[in-house]
Amino acid sequence: MADDLHTRYMRATDTWNAHRAGCATCQGGTRCEAGARLFERFSRLQDAYLNRPRAT
């Protein structure tokens, strides 16, 4: 599960960064409609990954 979560998180990061690099609207704190969706997905996956239960 963690590997799948990490893969989805990294893919969302790459997708958001690629969009932001080519979108004049998605600079600073402003986002276009598509950028807002991509950023939301990235944020949710990042939170899930960073807050996942870890084996001790």
Buried (B, 14 or more C-beta within 10 A) or exposed (E): EEEEEEEBBEEBBEBBEEBBEEBEEBEEEEBBEEBEEBBEBBEEBBEEBEEEEEEE
